[in-house]
Amino acid sequence: MPLNQPLVTVGIPTYNRPEGLRKTLECITGQTYKNLEIIVSDNNSPTDESERIVSEFLRKDQRVNFYRQPENKGQTFNFLFVLEKAQGGYFMWAADDDWWAPEFVEKIMALFSAVPKAVAGFSNFIEVDSSGYQVTSYPDHLPLLKEFTVTDKVKCAKNFIMQYEGFGKANLFNSIFKTELIKAPEVLAILNSGCMPADMWVVLHILLQGRLALVPEVLRKCTVANPKDYPRPEASDENVDLFLLTVNWGRLKQLHARWGRYLYRYFHIIARSNLTLGEKVSLYPAVAGRIASFYYDLVCMTFRLRGCNVFYRLKGKYNLE
């Protein structure tokens, strides 16, 4: 390997998806960037199949480290475990069902030297099904990702806050990060909260400290519509009649519980950042605007006039359904 090549730790939390894990290990061990530490943590899968697959890689690649948890302590524990074990100056989480081009790590690491104040590195990506075929219903991510490469931290944060969550900004959680930043107490506290939108909280926290280094080529494929998308509870139709209005109270509570807390947490993350007071104050209207648009859509999706869905027709083009 080249002299002075920084060590990159790749953490792979896995559970009961052995063939996906095999594919991930093939992608990561096949990277052209060789100075890797690969940490696999199996969250007490019901069979030994994942352990058997990792053993195959252990025999031929000394960079692989394997841990099998004695009990399943949940998804958050497993993500934190591989991070805690990381020895590299740079770190990335790798899902056990995604795909990476061989040059993914090499091209991103080259940018850390070329891009001043870069705190995270990522590439353009596409969504695919479990067979690796592109799902074309998703937008072109490159112009959306470029919004997070601006040098002005405040502008970058505003772009992140205002961008619709369904456009894929949560994928930046799988960037290559500077380990000292991703191991910060603030990040650990966010992850320990156990909330599903925590990935986007982490990304915002990181972007408030620097900029994204972006490789414009598609070097990653994100698998969608598979068991990694944890099932969400169905909202019960608890309709409440208010004179001429009917409110779907069950759906309103579910959407507010899932997304309301997520949006309000942005205030806390900004307040705890190292921005100046003036910079923080300039970001608060963006958060307030994003929250206002959420409540507007929440009303449109859960309120209706008797016999008429006029509210639903007024909802935004993109909303957190």
C-alpha positions in Angstrom: 0.0 0.0 0.0 1.2 3.6 -0.5 3.2 5.1 2.4 1.3 7.1 4.9 -2.1 5.9 3.6 -4.6 6.7 6.5 -6.3 3.7 8.1 -10.1 3.6 7.3 -12.3 1.5 9.5 -15.4 -0.1 7.9 -18.0 -1.1 10.4 -20.5 -3.8 9.2 -23.4 -4.4 11.7 -25.3 -7.4 10.5 -28.3 -9.6 11.5 -29.6 -12.7 9.8 -28.8 -11.7 6.2 -25.9 -14.0 5.4 -25.9 -13.7 1.6 -26.2 -9.9 1.8 -23.2 -10.0 4.2 -21.2 -12.1 1.7 -21.9 -9.5 -1.0 -20.9 -6.6 1.3 -17.7 -8.4 2.3 -16.8 -9.0 -1.3 -17.3 -5.3 -2.1 -15.3 -4.1 0.9 -12.4 -6.5 0.8 -12.2 -5.9 -2.9 -11.6 -2.1 -2.5 -8.6 -0.7 -4.3 -7.8 1.2 -1.2 -6.0 -1.4 0.9 -5.4 0.1 4.3 -8.7 -1.0 5.8 -9.8 -2.3 9.1 -13.1 -4.3 8.6 -15.2 -4.9 11.7 -18.2 -7.2 11.4 -20.6 -7.5 14.4 -23.4 -10.1 14.2 -26.3 -9.2 16.4 -26.9 -12.8 17.6 -28.4 -14.1 14.3 -30.6 -17.2 14.8 -28.2 -19.4 12.8 -24.5 -19.7 12.4 -24.6 -19.0 8.6 -23.2 -15.4 8.9 -20.4 -16.6 11.1 -19.5 -19.3 8.6 -19.4 -16.8 5.7 -17.2 -14.4 7.7 -14.9 -17.3 8.5 -14.3 -17.7 4.8 -13.0 -14.2 4.6 -11.1 -14.4 7.8 -8.9 -17.2 6.4 -7.8 -15.1 3.4 -7.9 -11.5 4.7 -6.3 -10.5 8.0 -8.0 -7.1 7.9 -11.4 -8.7 8.8 -12.4 -8.8 12.5 -15.5 -10.7 13.6 -17.7 -10.4 16.8 -20.8 -12.4 17.5 -22.9 -10.8 20.2 -24.2 -13.1 22.9 -27.6 -11.6 22.7 -29.5 -9.2 20.4 -29.4 -5.8 22.0 -30.9 -4.0 19.1 -29.9 -2.2 16.0 -28.5 0.9 17.8 -26.2 -1.2 20.0 -24.7 -3.0 17.0 -24.0 0.3 15.1 -22.3 1.7 18.2 -20.3 -1.4 18.8 -18.5 -1.3 15.5 -17.9 2.4 15.9 -16.4 1.8 19.4 -14.0 -0.8 18.1 -12.7 1.5 15.2 -9.0 2.2 15.3 -8.8 4.1 12.0 -8.7 7.9 11.6 -11.6 7.6 9.2 -14.8 5.5 9.6 -17.8 4.4 7.6 -20.8 2.2 8.3 -21.5 -0.4 5.6 -24.9 -2.0 5.4 -25.1 -5.8 4.8 -27.2 -5.4 1.7 -25.7 -2.5 -0.3 -23.1 -2.5 -3.1 -19.9 -0.5 -3.6 -17.6 0.0 -6.6 -14.0 -1.2 -6.0 -12.7 2.4 -6.1 -15.3 3.8 -3.6 -13.0 4.3 -0.7 -9.9 5.3 -2.8 -11.6 8.1 -4.7 -13.3 9.5 -1.5 -10.1 9.4 0.5 -8.3 11.3 -2.3 -10.8 14.1 -1.9 -10.1 14.6 1.8 -6.7 16.0 0.8 -8.1 18.0 -2.1 -11.2 19.5 -0.4 -10.4 22.0 2.4 -12.4 21.5 5.6 -14.0 18.3 4.4 -15.5 16.3 7.3 -17.3 13.6 5.3 -16.9 12.0 1.9 -19.5 10.4 -0.3 -20.2 9.5 -3.9 -23.3 9.7 -6.1 -25.5 6.7 -5.7 -28.6 5.0 -7.1 -31.3 2.8 -5.5 -31.5 -0.8 -6.6 -33.7 -3.9 -5.8 -32.3 -7.0 -4.1 -30.9 -8.2 -7.4 -29.0 -5.0 -8.1 -31.3 -3.6 -10.8 -31.9 0.2 -10.6 -35.2 1.4 -9.2 -36.0 4.3 -11.6 -38.7 6.0 -9.5 -36.1 7.8 -7.4 -34.6 11.2 -8.4 -31.2 12.0 -9.8 -29.2 12.4 -6.5 -26.2 14.3 -7.9 -27.7 17.8 -7.9 -29.3 17.1 -4.5 -25.9 16.0 -3.0 -24.1 19.0 -4.5 -26.3 21.2 -2.2 -24.2 19.9 0.7 -20.8 20.7 -0.9 -21.0 24.5 -0.5 -18.2 26.0 1.6 -20.6 28.2 3.7 -21.6 25.9 6.7 -24.7 27.9 7.3 -25.9 27.7 3.7 -25.0 23.9 3.7 -27.0 23.4 6.8 -30.0 25.3 5.4 -29.9 23.2 2.3 -29.9 20.0 4.3 -32.8 21.1 6.6 -35.0 22.2 3.8 -34.4 19.3 1.4 -37.2 16.8 1.4 -36.3 13.7 3.4 -37.6 11.3 0.7 -34.8 12.5 -1.7 -32.3 10.3 0.1 -30.3 12.7 2.2 -30.3 10.0 5.0 -27.8 8.0 2.8 -25.1 10.4 3.9 -25.0 8.5 7.1 -23.0 5.9 5.1 -20.3 8.5 4.2 -16.7 8.2 5.2 -16.3 10.4 8.3 -13.4 11.7 10.3 -13.5 9.3 13.2 -12.9 11.9 15.8 -16.0 13.7 14.7 -18.3 10.6 14.5 -17.1 9.5 17.9 -17.9 12.8 19.5 -20.2 12.7 22.6 -22.9 14.6 20.7 -23.1 11.9 18.0 -23.1 9.1 20.5 -26.0 10.8 22.4 -27.9 11.1 19.1 -27.4 7.4 18.3 -28.2 6.3 21.8 -31.6 8.0 21.5 -32.6 5.0 19.4 -34.8 7.0 17.1 -35.1 6.0 13.4 -34.4 9.5 12.0 -31.2 9.7 14.1 -29.2 9.1 10.9 -30.2 12.6 9.6 -29.5 14.2 13.0 -26.0 12.8 12.8 -25.4 14.1 9.3 -26.6 17.6 10.2 -24.3 17.6 13.2 -21.3 16.7 11.0 -22.2 19.2 8.3 -22.3 22.0 10.8 -18.6 21.4 11.3 -17.4 21.4 7.7 -18.3 20.4 4.2 -19.1 17.3 2.2 -16.4 16.0 -0.3 -18.4 14.5 -3.2 -17.3 12.1 -5.9 -19.8 12.7 -8.8 -19.6 9.1 -10.1 -22.1 6.5 -9.0 -20.0 4.3 -6.8 -22.6 3.0 -4.4 -26.0 1.2 -4.8 -28.5 1.4 -2.0 -30.8 -1.5 -1.8 -34.5 -0.6 -1.2 -37.8 -2.5 -0.6 -36.2 -5.3 1.4 -36.3 -6.4 5.1 -33.8 -3.7 6.2 -36.7 -1.2 6.0 -38.0 -2.0 9.4 -41.8 -2.3 9.5 -43.7 0.7 10.8 -46.8 0.4 12.8 -50.0 0.9 10.9 -52.0 3.9 12.0 -55.5 3.1 13.2 -58.4 5.1 11.7 -59.5 6.9 14.8 -61.8 9.4 13.1 -63.1 12.3 15.1 -65.9 14.5 13.9 -65.7 18.2 14.5 -68.8 19.9 13.1 -68.1 19.9 9.4 -64.7 18.4 9.7 -63.5 14.8 10.2 -60.0 14.3 11.6 -58.1 11.0 11.2 -56.7 11.3 14.7 -54.9 7.9 14.5 -52.9 8.9 11.4 -52.2 12.4 12.8 -50.7 11.0 16.0 -48.5 8.5 14.1 -47.1 11.0 11.6 -46.5 13.6 14.4 -44.8 11.0 16.6 -42.5 9.9 13.8 -41.6 13.3 12.2 -42.5 16.0 14.7 -39.8 15.0 17.2 -37.3 14.6 14.3 -37.8 18.2 13.0 -37.8 19.8 16.5 -34.5 18.1 17.3 -32.8 20.3 14.7 -33.2 23.3 17.0 -31.2 21.4 19.7 -28.5 20.2 17.3 -27.9 23.8 16.0 -27.9 25.2 19.6 -25.3 22.7 20.7 -23.1 23.3 17.6 -19.9 25.5 17.5 -21.5 28.1 15.2 -21.6 31.7 16.4 -24.8 33.0 17.9 -25.5 34.9 14.8 -25.1 31.9 12.6 -27.4 29.8 14.9 -30.1 32.5 14.8 -29.9 32.6 11.0 -30.6 28.9 10.8 -33.7 28.9 13.1 -36.1 30.3 10.5 -35.2 27.5 8.2 -36.1 24.9 10.8 -39.3 26.8 11.7 -40.2 26.9 8.0 -39.6 23.2 7.6 -41.8 22.5 10.6 -44.5 24.8 9.4 -44.6 23.0 6.0 -44.8 19.7 7.9 -47.8 20.8 9.9 -49.4 22.2 6.8 -49.2 18.8 5.1 -50.2 17.1 8.3 -53.5 19.0 8.4 -54.0 18.4 4.6 -53.4 14.6 5.1 -55.6 14.1 8.2 -58.4 16.7 7.9 -61.3 16.6 5.5 -64.6 18.4 5.0 -67.6 16.1 5.3 -67.8 14.3 2.0 -64.9 16.3 0.4 -61.1 15.8 0.3 -60.3 19.4 -0.4 -57.5 19.4 2.2 -55.8 16.4 0.6 -55.8 18.2 -2.7 -53.9 21.1 -1.1 -51.1 19.1 0.4 -47.5 19.6 -0.8 -46.0 17.7 -3.7 -43.5 16.0 -1.3 -44.7 15.2 2.2 -43.8 12.9 5.1 -46.5 10.3 4.6 
